[in-house]
């Protein structure tokens, strides 16, 4: 059982790591240009992720639905569910593009200085172009995960990250021979959109020509069906809302931290970027565990579903603990690898110390949340997520970092003194609360 989880998890991990590598490349290349470019990419990417991930979460409901069909042997029904997800993705693309193209509300909320606001606006305009492709590719990703074929997505993601550096360089620095202007940090957004469209085209061609997909009836478009789209949305909307809560916690953290200057913003961006990389371990294991549990449920084997879930939890917590220790021990060289600015490095060190504990609880709540999705339970976990991450995480972080009196007891973590540290301390508390709440939901589910 442990081998089954790891066999399914490692391609998911590599594929997701390839996606995160795009963010690392953006951060490093922007940081080498200037602190302003790094801050613009950090704020712009936080806004983009908030919009994209919340929409993407709706589509990820396809994974447990298709996995149930796969476990039960209803193979052609997978194709029907896949096409309903395609229609939902196309419908979600319109609000997604609008939310990014109209950057004024985001920039007003961030109160960013004019020179930074112009860079962020250009970045968001560029990423809006790639939203439809990114959402369509997530349908392809969710379906392949459900049928235990993650290596296909991994391969396409690796091709994308291989193209990221040359495309970034081309659009960031421009090319006189091609008549392309130098876009600075905004060039990262252009490169990401180009890769998104290429990826979805490659995925479509793969699906069409690979005979392994034929039992699932994926090559024949199916018109929208209200009942099946309703099933997807009933599960997907709470999942998307949970993602929205989680990522907007980071987005508003970035927006509030931006008020304390580029050094605080740059240190927060470095820590957030590393958080995303480490999170890929938890996400890969959660995907694998949830998929295998959903397949077992579809096959009518609840005992195996529970055994798979417990095994996945044990593996995830062991790896999270080891990773936290490594980050604590190596926090100085990690900070130096991201930036050559001494003030940015000094501001990053305490954030990495908090991150060592943050990722343990982050992994725990991720595993439990994904296991609940295998049982098609998403609404109650969403409520837990809202209360913990917005209430304790974002609200508590604001109290410690932004609104507290620097001269008072809470002022020790005020942003004017410690940058984003107060937000990360509150984040640890919020994830501990979320883990406890989700564990109670899972316990009740298993008792039933």
N, C-alpha and C positions, 0 to 999 in steps of 0.2 A: 504493500500500500504506500509506504514511504517512497519507494522507487517510482510508482505511478505518478505521484505528485511531483517529484523532482523532474521526471521525464517530460511532463507537460509544462512545468514552471520555467525551465531554463530557456527555452526559445522565447517565451513571453518576456522573461527578464532581459534577454539580449535585445529583443525588438523594442521594448520600452526604453532600455538604456540608450539605444540608438536615437530615439526621439529626444531623450533628455540631453544626449550629446549635442544635439542641435542648439539647445539652450546654453550649454557650456561654451560652445564655440561662439555663440552670439555674445555672451558675457565677456569672454576673454578678448575677443577681437575688438569689441566696443571699448573695453577697459584700456586697451593699448592705444586707442585713438585719443580719448580724453575722459575725464571724470564726468563731463556733461553727457557725452555719448553713452557712457555706462549707466548713468542715472536715467536717461531717456529710454534705453532698452529695458531697464529694470521696471520702470513705471509702466511703459507701454505693454510689455509682456504680461505684467500682472493684470492689466485690464483685459487684454486679449484672452488670457487663460480663464478669467472669470466668465466671459461670455461663451467661449467655445466649450469649456468643460461642462458647464451646466446644460448646454444643448446636447453635447455628446452623451451625457449621463442618461438621457431619455432613450437613446439608441442602444445603450448597453443592456437594456432590458431584453434585447434579442438573445443574449447569451443564455440565461437560464431557460427561456422559453424554448429555444432550439435544442438545448441540452436535454430537456425533458423529452422532446420528440425523439432525439437520438437514442436515449436510453430505452425508450418504449418501442423503438423500431419503426416509428412513423417518419420515414426518411423523406418522402415527397412533401410532407407538411413543413419541413425545414425550408424548402424553396418558397412556399407560400408566405411563411413568416418573414423570410428575408426580403421579399418584394414589398411587403407592407412597411418594413423598416426603411426601405429606399424612399417610399412616398413620404414618410414622416420626415426623413432627412431633408428632402427637397423643400417641404413646407417650413421646416425650422431654419432653412438657410436665409430666408428673407429677413426675419427679425435679427438674426445674427449679424448679417452684413450691415444693417441699419445701425445697430448698437455700436459697431466699431467705426463706421464711416462718420457718424455724428459724434464727434469727440468732445464737443463743448461741455456737456454736463460733467464728464469725467475730469476735464482740465479745471473747471470751476471748483469742483470738490477738492481736487488736489492742491489748489492755490499755487500751482507751479509758476515759477518766473517765466517771462515771455520767451526767452531763448530756449528753455527746456520744453515749454508747451509746444513750440513749433516743431521740435524734433519728435515729440510724442505723437502729435497729430499726424505727421508724415508716416510714422511707423504704423499707426492704427489704420490709416487709409490703405496702406500696402497689404496688411494682413486681412482686411475685409474681403479682398479679392479671392483669397484662398479658402474662405469658410465653407462654401458648398462642397468643394473637393474634400476637405478634411472631414466633414460630416458623412459624406458618402463612403469614404474609406473606412470610417468607424463601423459601418454596417458590415463591410467585408471582414474587418477585424473580429467583430462580435460573433459572426457566423463561423469563422474558422476556429475560434476558441471553443465554441460549443461542440464542434465535431472533432475536437482534439487534433487540429492541423495548424498549430501556431507557427510552424517553421516557414510557411508561405509568407505570413505577415512579417516575420523576422527578416527574411531575405529582402523584401521590398524596403523595409525600414533601414536596413544596412546600406542599400543602394542610395537611399535618400541622404543619409548622413555622410556618405562618401562625396556627394555633390555639394554639401553644405559649405565647406570652406572655400572652394573656388567661386561659388556663386556669391557668397558673402563678400569676398574680396572684389569681385567684379562690380557689384552694386554699391558697396561702401566707398570704394576708391574711384569708381568710374573707369571709363575706357575711351580715350580719344579716337581710337581706330573704329570703335563701334558707335561712337556718338552718345555714350551714356554718361550722364553727369555723376559726380561723386555725391552720394546720398548720406554718407556717414552712418549713424546708427539705424536710420530708417531703411538702409539697404538690407539689413537683416530680415526685416519684414517682407521685402520683395522676394528675397531668396526663399523664405519659408513658403510663400504662396506658390511659387513656381514648383517647388518640390512636392507640394500637396497635389497639384494637378497632375504632375507626372506619375505620382504614386497611385492615384485612383485609376489612371489609364492603364498602368501596368497591371494593377489588380483585376481590372475588367478583362484584359486580354488573357491573364492567367486563368481566370474562372471559365472563360469561353473555351480554351484549348485543352485544359487538364481533364482527362477522362475521369479522374477520381471524384470530380464533382457531379458527374452525371446522375448518380442515384438520388441526388437531392433536388432534381428538377429546378436548377437555378437559372438555366439558359432561356427560359420562357417567361417573359414578363406577365405578371398577374395584376389586373386592375385593382385599385384600392377597394378594400373590404372593411366595412365599418366595424364589424365584430372583432376581427383580428387586429385592426389598428387600435380598437378600444382596449383590448387585452394588453397590447404593447404600451399604450399610454398609461393605463392604470398602474402598471408596475414601473414604467419608465419615468413618469413625471415625479414621483417621490424620490427616485434615484437621482434624477437631474437636480431636484431641489436640494438634496443632500450635498451633491457636488457643488451647487451654487453657494450654499452656506459655507462649505469648507474653503473654497477658493476665494470667495469674497472676503473671508476673514483675512486671508493673506493680502488681497487687493487693498482693502481699507487699511491694513497695517502699513502697506507701502505708501498709500496716500497720506496717512497721518505722519509717518516717519519723514516723508519728503519735506515737511515743514521745518525740520531741524537741519536741513542743508544736504549737500551732495555727499559728504563723508558718511553721515548716518544712513543715507539712502543706499550708498554703495555697499556698506557693510551688511545692511539688511538684505540687499540683493544677492550678495555672495552666500550668505547663510541660507536664504530661500532656495537658491540654485542647488546647493549641496543637499538640502532637505529633499528636493525633488529627485535627485540621483539616488539617495539612500532609500527613498520611498519605493523605488522600482523593485527592490528586493521584496518588500512586503506585498506590493501589488501583484507581482508575478506569482508568489505563493498563494495569495488570496484568490487570484483568477483560477489557478490550477485546482485548488481545494474546492472552490465553489462549483466549478464545472463538473468535477468528478462526483461531488455530492448531488448535484442536480441530475446527472445521468443516472445515479443510483436511485434517486427518488422516482424518476421517470420509469425505471425498470421495476419499480415496486419493492425496493430493498432498503427500507429506512434504517436498518441496523448498520449496513455498510455506509450509508450516508453519514451517520453519526460518527462512525469509526474514522472515516476519511477526514471529517471536520476536526476531530481531536488531534489526529496525527499532524494535519496542517498547522494547527495552532502551536503545537510543541516545536515544530521545525522553525516556524516564524519567530517565536520568542527567543529561541536559542541564537538565531542569527542576528536578531535585533540587539540582544545584549552584547554580543561580540563586537558588532559594528559600533555601538555606543562607546565601548571601551577604547577602540581604535581612534575614534574621532577625538576623544578626550586627550589621549596621549599625543596625537599628531596635530593638534589644533594650530600650533604655530606654523609649521611648514605648509599646512593646508591653506591658511590665510595668505601666506606669502606667495603661494602658487597662483592665486587669483589676482593679486594687485602688487605693484611695486611702490605704492604710496604708503609711507610709514603710518600716517594718521588713519588710513583706512584699515590697515592691518591691526593696529591697536584697538580700533572700534569693533573689529570682527571677533577677536579672541574670546571675550565673554559670551558672545552670542553662540559660538561653537560649543562652549561649555554647557550652555542650556540645551543646545541641540542634542547632546549625547543622551540626555534623559528624555527629551521630547520624542525622539524617534522610537523609543521602546513602547510608549503608550500609543503612538501613532500606528505602529505595526499591529498592536493588540486590537484597537478599535477597527482597523481595516479588515483584519481577518474575520472578526465576528460579524461585521456588517456584510461582507461578501457571503459568508455562510448563510445568513438570513435571506439573502437574495436567492440562494439555491432553493429555499422553501417558498419563494415568491412573497416574501415579507419585506416591505419597504417603507410603509407609511409610518409605523411607530419608530423605526430607526431614524427616520427623517426628523421626527419631533425631538428625539434625544439629541440629534445633531444640532438642531436650532438652539435648544436651551443651553447646551454646553459650549458650543463654538462661538455663537454670537453673544450669548449672555455672559458666560465666564471668560471665554478667550478674548473676544473683541472688546466687550464692555469692560472687563477687568483690565485688559491691556491699555485701553483708553484712560481709565482712571489712574493707573500707575504711571503712564508715560506722558500723557498730554494734559489732563485736567488737574492733576495733583499740584499742590503748592510746593515749589522747590525747597521752601524753608521748613516744611512740615515733615512728619514721620514718613509719609508716602513719597516725599520728594526725593528720596534716595535713588529711586528708579525713574525720575523725571527725564524726559528725552533730552533736555538741555544739558544733562550730566552724563547720561549713559546711552544715548541714542535709542535703539529699538529694544533694549534688554527687557524692559517692563512688559512688552508685548509677548516676548518669548517665554517669560516666566508665567504669565497668565495662560499662554498656550499649553504649557505642560499641565497646568491644573485642569484646563478644559478637556484635554484628551484623556486624562485619568477619569474624569467624571463620565465622559462619553463611553469609555471602555466598561465602566461599572454598569451603566444603564443598558448598554447593548447586551452585556452578559446576562442580565436579568431577563431580557426579552428572549434570548436564546434558550435559557433554562426553562422558561415557560413553554416555549415551542417544543422542546424535547419531552417535557412532561406530558404534553398532549399527545 
